[in-house]
Amino acid sequence: MLVTACVWTSLLAIAVALWTVRAQWSRFWFELEDPRSMAAFRIALTLVAIANVAGLWPWHAMLLSSEGILDGAEAARTFAPGSFAPGLLERAWAIVTGPVSLLYLFDGPAALGLHLAVFGLSALAFLVGWRTRAAGIVMFFAMDGLLVRNFLFWEGTEIVIRVFTAYLVCARCGHAYGVDAWRYRRDHPEKPRYRPIPAWPRRLAIVQLAVLLGTTGLLKTGDAWLDGDAIYYALHSQHYARFVGAPSWSLGLLRVVTWVARTIEALFPLVLVGVVGRWARAHGERLEPRARRIVIVCTGITVVATTVVVATTGQPRLLPVGTPAGATVVWLGLCLGTGWVVYRPDAPRWARWPYRRGPWLVAAAALMSGMWLSMNIGWFHPAVLACLIPLLEGEEVGRIVQRLTGRGGGAGPSTSRLAYGPRGRRLVGGLLAVHLMALALVVIPSSVHPPALRAAIEPVLGAWLRATRTQQSWGMWAPEPRMDDPMLRVVVVDADGVPRDLGTDLYALRRPVLGYDRRWKINGRILSTGASGPYARPFARWHCRQWAEGHAPARRVELYQLDWAIPPPTSSQAALVVARPEPFLSEPCG
């Protein structure tokens, strides 16, 4: 009851504060700005999206066509059961909220090839900025149709690309660094080089990045993160570590790296303070005395209410502390320090440093680059690196491009106008408010949500995220990293009753050092969902069909889980294989 009252109190105080600064709120989201930041983001994220889909090439038929483990009808029944609802309105709502894919209806190899061609051509057009808005929309829905055809291969990469591409499609990101921009300059040489664009998609991308990294860090509450052993276990994962293992002398260093990595993620949302503060200083935004007093009172109420919530629930734990008391001290100290910096324009530079963009941009880039170099987990880290670009202003991107190419610099557009008209700003502003509330639902730990409050708002906000294709889950390596390394063994019992091991995991295969094999994610998802999940039996039946193409029909396919136990940091043992278990699935091939 106390937590519920405090949550409602803090939400009400935040709402009053935002209403008080509604004029500044409107200018922050709807001012017109330099297009070069979002244009560079368009190029970087599209390259990652193309590489991600291309990386699935060996598995396209198995995952996405009627020749794979699920045909279109089976995939629709598994992933989009709402499309079979009895009423027309229910089916229409299922299409709006998704998932929906043309590959549910047209699932043959030719249809898949056509779908891939549409994605490839639209992605290429979006990359070079030709018919950018239309190309982006086609690319987004073509990519979404590929991704939701089968969730077996999904990892954090798909969520990052899908969510941020949705924001890119809303931006006028073709106004620079593209064919459309070149044609505009050719046809209108008398006009400024860069046309201004609404700022809200870029700023929404910044908020989303803070949610991504902040949630990822806050959910890492297990003992391995608190003790500093998480990265040790990650580097001993034979599936994902580029160079398996770590020398014993490095354990102390790995603990420090673990704590630093978690802290960078958990505290990354502080960058929002710097972004808003930089904007306010640049525009000379100062509140009137009465509005300032209201905001200060609302801020104080929010700090007190949220501190009570943290003391009661022990969440969120911003730093790797093991007790609710420690979490409360950290939370209160951070709130008071942030308030002092925000409300004291004469605060010393060292006090403002933790809220500046630069340190967080460098820290996040270093973290993602280091993880990419040491961990072989696909395109997640390059995707997040691309998502750091919106933190840069358009002129900053222009200066970087000019240093690299000798072109593309110069001042950006300057205007005091706001995007859209008053009605348009009210409409888009209302939708932004709904989306920000939905992101808050994602970022706040479930233990902090009162059950009644969550039950009331989750259906509405969850439907919004599904409809906008921005639903998300950022629990990578949370609350604990895996402390074992399970492997999937597929055994075909042939027509003569002889078991044939297909060698489907690292007990029989070599791990690629540079490339990335999506096989590990596929195997891991089958193991984690088990025999009763949606994948194991279709996967076994697919192996039956594959075997029958070159051999006499097999009797059955058996799936085994081999558990490789990772020794604790203090042990000198090598990884051990747990005794061979019985098959967790035996599927007849008849």
N, C-alpha and C positions, 0 to 999 in steps of 0.2 A: 504493500500500500504506500509506503514511504517513497519507494523508487518510482512508482507510477505518478505520485503527486509531483515529485521533483522533475521528472521528464516533461510532464505537461507544463509545469511552471517555466522551465527553460525554453520550451518551444514557444510558449506565449510571449516570453520576454524577447526572444529573437524576432518573432513576428512584429512586435511593436517597434523594435529598433529599426527593422527594415522598412516599415511603413514610414517611420520618421525621416529616413534618408531616401525616400522613394525617388526624388529628383536625381540625386547622385547615382542611385541604383540604375535608373534609366540611362543616364549618360554613360555609365561604365559599360553597359552591355551593348548599347545601340549607337555609339559613336562610329564614325567612319575612319578607317585606318589604311595603312600601307598593305598591299596584297602580297608582298614578296614572301612573308613568313609562311602563309598558308600554301602558296605556290610551291615553295621548297618542300613543305610537308607532303603535298600531293605527290611529288616526284619520288620522295624517299619511301613513303608508305606503299605506293603502288608497286615499286620495285620489290619490296618485301612480299606483297600479296602475290605477285606473279611467281616469285621464287617459291613461295609456300605451296601454291597449287602445283607447280612443276615438280616439286619434291615428292608429290603423291603419285607421280607417273607410274611407277611399278605396281601400284595398288589400285589404280583407277578402276579396272574391270572388276576386281574383287569387291571393292567398296561401293561403287557407284552405278553398276549396271545390272541387268537381269542375269548376267553370267556370274555374278558374285554371290555373296553369302545371303543377301536379301534382295528379292525382286522389288519392283516399285510398290506393289500392293502390300507386301509384307512390311516394307519400310514405313509406308503410310500408317498401317495399323499399329506399328510399334512406336513411332515417334510423333505421329499426328492423329491420334484417335479421334480428336474432335471433328475431323473432316468427314467422319462417318456418322455424325449426329443425325437424329431423325428429322429435325426441323431445318428449314432453309436459313433462318436467322442464326441458328446455332452453327451451321456450317460456314456461313459468311463470317461470323465472329471468329471461328477457328482459322479462317484464311487470314483475317486481319492480324490476329495475334500470333499466328505461326505455330510451329514451323510449316512452311509450304514450299514445295519444289515441283517444277515441271517433270523432274525425273521420277516423281511418284507415279506419274501418268504415262510417260514415254521413257521406258527404261532400257531399251535395246542399245547395242553398241553404237549404232548409227546416231541415235538420239543423244547419247553421251558425247560422241564426237562433235556433233553440232553444238551442244551446250558448251563444251570446252572451247570451240572456235569462237562462239559469241563472247565468252568471257575474255579470251585472249585478244580479240580485236578491240573490244571496248576498253580493256585495260590498257592496251597500247595507245588508243586515242586519248584516254584520260591522262596517261603518262606524258604525252607530248602536248597536252593542252589543246586538242582539236575538238570542237563541239563539246567543251569540257563538261557542262552541266548534264547534257543528255548522255554523254559517254559515261560519266560517273554513276548516274542512276542505273543504266544498263549493266555496267560492271558490278555494281553493288548487288543487284538482285540475281545476276548470273552467279556471282561468287556465293551468295547466300544459298541459292538453290543447290550448288555443289556441296556446301558444308552440311546442310541439314538433311541431305539425302541419307547420310549415315553418320551417327555420332561416335562410332567406334574409334576413330582415329583422333578425336578432338583432344587438344591440350590448350594451354594458356594462349598459344599463338593465335589460334582461330578466334578467340574472344577478343584479343587486342585488335586484330586487324578488322574484325567485323564492327566493333563498337566505334573505333576511330574513323573508319571509312564512312560510317553514317554521319559523323560530324563534318567530314570533308565534303560530302555530297551537298550539305546545307550551305557550304561556304562558296563564295565566288572565287574559287581558287584558280580559275583560268585567266585572271586578269594580269598575270605576270608569268614569265618563264614558260611560254607556250605559244602554239600556233595562233590561238585566238588573240592573244595579246599582241603578237607581231602584226596580224592583220588589222587590228584596231589602230596601231601606230601608223601603219602604212596608209590607211584610209583617212586618218584624222591627224595629220602631222602638226596641226596648230594646237592640239590639245595636250594636256600633261601626259607624260610618259606612262604613269601608273594611275589607273582609276581606283579611287578609294572603295573599300568594301566594308560591310558591317563587321564589327569586331566580335559579336557574340559567339560565332562558331569557334574562333581561336580561343577565346577565354573559357568557353565550355570545355574545350579539349584540355586546357590547363587544369581545370577543376577535376576532370575525369582522370588525368594523370596522377593528381594528388590522391584521388580515391583509390586508384589502382595500387600505387606503391604504399600508401598509408594502410589500407586494409591488409595487404600482403604482410606487412610488418606486424600489425596489431594482432593478427591471428596466430602468430608464431609464439605460442605461450607454453609449449612443452618444455620438459626438463632439458632436452638436448640443446635448446636455444638459450635457456637460462644458464646452463652449465658451460656453454661454449663449445659443445661437441657436434653441432649440426653439420658444419661444413666438413668435418672429418668424415662423417657418414656419407655425405654427398660425394666426396672424392673417392670413396671406396665402392661406389655403385658401378658395377661393371658395365651396365647399360649406358650410363650417361657421362661418366667421367672420361675426359680425353686421355688422361694419364692416371691410371688407377693407383690409389695408395698415396701415402704421405710418410716421409721419414719421421722417426720417433722424436727427433730434435725439434720438429716443427709444430708439435702439439700446442705449445704455449702460444705460438704465433697464430695458429688456426683458431684458437679460442678468441683472441683479440679480433681477428677478422670476422668471426661469427657475430660477436657483439656489435662491431662497427656496422656490418652489413644490415643487421636487424634495425639498428638505430637509424641508419640512413632512410630505410623504408618507412619506419613508423613515424619519424618526425618530418618526412618530406612535405606533408601538407603545410608546414610553416612557410613554404615558398609562396603560398597564397597571400600571406601578410605582406610579403615584399612586393608582389605583383600589384596588389591594390594600393599599397603605400606609394609605389613608384608612379602609378597613374594619378593618384591624388596630388602628389607634389608637382607633376608635370602640368596639371590643369588648374593648379591653385585652388583645389577644393577645400574649403573650410566650412564647418558647420556653424550655424547661428548658435548663440549661447543657449537658448532654450532647447534646441534640438540636441546640442552637445550634452546637456544635463540629462535629457531623457535617455540618450544612448549610453551614457556612463551608468545610470541607474539600471538599465536593462542588462548591461554587461555584468555588473556586480551581481544581480539576481541570478544570471546564468552561471556565473562562476560558482556561487554558493550552492546552487541546486545540483550542478554537475559534480561538484566535489563530494556532495553527500552520496550521489549515485556511485561514484568511484569507490568511496569508503565502504559502501554497503556491498557492492558486487565484486570489487577488485578489478574491474575493467573500465576503460582500457589501460593496459600496461605499456606506457610509452617507452620505457627503458626496461632492460631485462632484469626486473626485480621480482622476487618470489612471493611477496606478501601483499595483501590489500593495503596495509599501512604504507609500504614503500611506494605502491602505485599512487596512493593519495597524495603523498608528499611531492612526488614528481609532477603530478597533474596540477596541483595547486601552485607549485613554484613556477611551472611553465605559464600558467594563466596569468599570474601576477607579473611575471617578467614581460610577457607579451603586452599586457595592458599598460605597463609603465612605458614601454617603447612606443606604443601607438599613441598614447595621450600626452607624451612629452616630446614635442618636436626638437627640443634641445638635447635629447638623449645622446650620449657619446657614441662615436662610431663603433667601438667594440661591442656595445650593447645592440646595435642595429645589425651587426654582421650576421648573426644566425638567421636573419629574416630576409637576407638579400637573395636575389635569383642566382647570382654567379656561383657562390659556394655550393648550393644545392644542385645546380645544373652540372657542375664539374663532378660532384660526389656521385650523383646518379649515373652519369656517363661512365665514370671509372668503375662503379659497381657492376653495371651491365656489361661493360667491356671485359672486365676480369672474369665474370661468370661465363661469358661467351667463349673466352679463350680456354677456360678450364673445364667447362661442362658442354657436352654434346647433346643439347636438347632442342635442336631445331632453330626456328626463326623467331623465338620469343624475344630474346635479347636484342637482336637487330630491330625488331618491331618497336620495342620500348625505346631504343635509342632514337629511332625516327620520331617517336612521339615527344621527344624532348624539344624538337624544333619549334613548336608553337610558343615556347617560353621566350624565344627571341623576337624582338620587334622587327618589322619589315626592313627598316634602315640598317639594323644590325646584320640581318641576313644579306642585304645588298653589299655591305662592306666586306663580308666574308667572300661572297661570290666575286667581287671585284679583285680581292687579293688573289684568288685562285685562278681567275680567267682574264683579269684586266678589263672586264665589262660588267654591266649590271649594277653599277653603283649609283650614286646620286641621291638627292633628297626625295623623300616620298611625298605623296599628296598631303596638302594641308587644308583642312576645312573644319568649320565648327558645326556643320549640319549633323543631324542625326539620321539614322536609317529609317525608312518607312515614314508613314504619317502617324498621327496620334493613335488612331484605331489599330493600325498595324503593330505599333509598339505595345499597345495593351494586349493584343492577341498573342504575339510572340512572347511578351513578358510573362503572361500567364502560363504558357506552355513551358517556358524556362523554369518557372517556379515549381511546376509539377515535376519536371525532370530533376531538378535539384533536390526536391523532397525524396524522390525515388532513389537518388544516389545516396542520400543520407540514410535511407533504410538499408542500403547495401553496406555502408561503411561502419555503422554502429554495431558492435558485437551483439548477438542475439540475447546474451545474458542481461544486457542493459534494457532491452525492449520489454516493457510490461506485456504479458501475453494478450491481454484484452486490446491494447493499443496496436500491437502487431497484427492481430487477427482482423482488426477493423481497417487498417490501411494497406496491408499487403496485397489483397486482391486487386485493389484499384491501381496502386503504383506498380505492382508486378505486371498487370495487364498492359500498362503504359510502356514498361521496358520491353515486353515481348512485342508489342505492336511496332515500336520504333527499332526493333532488332538490336537493342542495347542491353539486354539482360546479361548479367555478368556474375562471375564467381572468381575470386582472387585468392583462393586458399592454397597456393603453391607451397609445398613443403610445410604445411601447417596442419595441426599444431606441432607435429613432429616430423622430421624427415624419416624415411624408411630406414630401419636398422637391419633389414634383411634384403636380399636381392632375388625375388622369386622369378623363376623361369618356366616357360610353357613348353612341355614336351608333347608332340603329336605323334601318336603311334597308329599306323594302319595295320589292321589284322587282315592279311590278304585272303584270297580264295582258298588257299591251302592251310589256313590257320596260322601262318607264320607272321609274327609281329615285325613291322618295318618302322623303325624310327626315322621320321622325316627330317630330323635335325633342325628344328625351327627356332632355336634360341642359342644363347652364347655358350652353352655347354658343348655345342658342336660347330658354331659359326665364329668367324673373326669379327671383331668390333671395328667399324670404320673409324679412322682417326680424324679425317677431315670432313667427310660427308656425314649425312644423318639418315638413318634408316628408320622409317616410321613403324617398322615391324615391332620395335620394343614397346611403343605406346599401344599398339593393337594387342599384343600379347598381354601386357599389363592390364588393359581394360577387361579382357576376357577373364583373366584370373580374378580381378577384383569384383566383378559382377557374379562370377560363379556359375554353376550349372543351371540355376534357376533364373539367371539373367537373360537379357534379350539376344546375346551374342554367341554363347558357347555352342548350343545345338545347331544353329545355322552355320557356324564356322566348321563344325565337324561334318555336317552334310555336304558343305562345299568341298571339303577334302575328299569325301566319298566320290563326288563327281569328278574332281581332278584326277584321282587315282584311276577311275574307270576309263578315262580318255586314252591311257596307254597300257592298261593292264586289265586282267579279268576283274570283274566287280569284287570289291573287298567285302568282307563280312561285317566289319564295324570299324569305327574310329574311336580311339581312346585318348583322352586328354589328361595329362598329369601336371601337377605343380611341383617343381623342384625348388626347395627353399635353400638359398645360400645365405648362411648366417654371417653377418659382418661382425668381426670381433670388436669388443669395446676398445676405446683408445688406450687403455692401460695394458692390453693384452699383446703378446708377441706372436699370437697364432695367425696363420693365414685363414682366409675364408673357408668355411667348412660346408659341405653339402649335408643337409639333414637326410636321414634315411629315406629311401625312395617310398613315396606314399602310394596308396591305391589310386587308380584313376578317379578323378572327381566327376568325370563324365564318360560314359560308354554309349555311343550312338550307333545303332544298327544302320547298315548301308542298304538294306533291302527295300 
